[in-house]
């Protein structure tokens, strides 16, 4: 009896000693986090600067948090990725994955990274449905094994006539291309995916939104709650609290908020059609002026829409719209020479930046230099003095931008050194350049070989055999 009692006491110790190592222990030991990721623009892709993508950056930050290297195992199919995870080929999976009933039974899931609405998209200029009753049988497609596919089955209980197509061979970008090309009337996708890709598919619009948010999560093998899952959830909570998730999300999706749709679409078209001719000139000027080339290109677009022979009614000319006085100071004889204009504009912007106090942080200093490029340094200094007189910070662009428009009001400008100025213009000018730059940087991140890759994928697939039809339940 006594021996049996001691055996019971030792049992937990023996079981602990025999248990399999926790996944986190193994990851720390090998020094590497192995993650299955879908190769799509919203998740993970390679651009000219290396790996990129919203979820890639988050997963990389998580690996850094653990103090280990990140190994990405890339693929396209959601079902193949899930199978690989269940077979132990990786530690976790990330791929724009939503919470579904099926996944709840087969995997452990992290806390939500982000949530997104769902939208039905259509080809602009074609019939735009307002609701489910206006979508004929088999005209809409979704990706299989997604929350959208699960939502369709739920909706079918309310709308028995609903019939749609599902595919496990295509990606969201394939569906968008098919809608744009008229090969597919409608698709149900994540609003976030629409936002990220809308400038690649300008003829695709939103028909109507679905009143249901989908939470995006990471998947882990179905085991007892592990230290790895707990570490991931702790990281996600901290990333929400610190603003890291918002920061990365903004980097990839904030172009949605910038400039009206028509203006943004025109800008992206000009990036494709006009910018390649001048890109090297902007990069060369950026190298000599120690400024970012995307900044200079954005200034050039704001000034002239990249038209080298642009002339304004006030006499400013050229790609960077230099005044005659400024051109003489810079030693530029021909303002209509695009390369010289770009170099001159870069030098002038750098001079304005250097004239501002070193105590300003980099962003505020740059925005004020841009404002001075537009309205002149004297008027900018007048606005800074007004800002300070009103108890605000003359070294912060947000405060100065609030008071610049006062330079157009007599009760204010008559007390300034340089007098009247259309003070609202530099505020809009800086805002537009910031937005153009953000769109250009987004385009640079996401476009590298994207369209070529999409064409190659489309050529290798046979759309008619890529779908399975879900019939109505009448």
Buried (B, 14 or more C-beta within 10 A) or exposed (E): EEEEEEEEEEEEEEEEEEEEEBBBEEBBEEEBBBBBBBBBBBBBBBBEEEBBBBBBBBBBBBBEBBEBBBEBBBBBBBEEBBEBBBEEEBBBBBBBBBBBEEBEEBBBBBBBBBEBBBBBBBBBEBEBBEEBEEBEBBBBBBBBBBBBBBBBEEBBEEBEEBBBBBBBBBBBBBBBBBBBBEBBBBBBBBBBBBBBBBBBBBBBBBBBEBEEBBBBBBBBBEEEEBBBBEBBBEBBEEBBEEEBBEEBBBBBBBBBEBBEEEBBBBBBEBBEEBBEEBBEBBBBBBEEBEBBBBBBBBBBBBBBEBBBEBBEEEEBBBBBBBBEEBBEBBEBEEBEBBBBBBBBBBBBBBBBBEBBEEEBEEEBBBBBBBBBBBBBBBBBBBBBBBBBEEEBEBBBBEBBBBBBBBBBEEEBBEEBEBEBBBBBBBBBBBBBBBBBBBBBBBBBBBBBEBEEBBEEBBEEBEBEEBBEEBEEEE
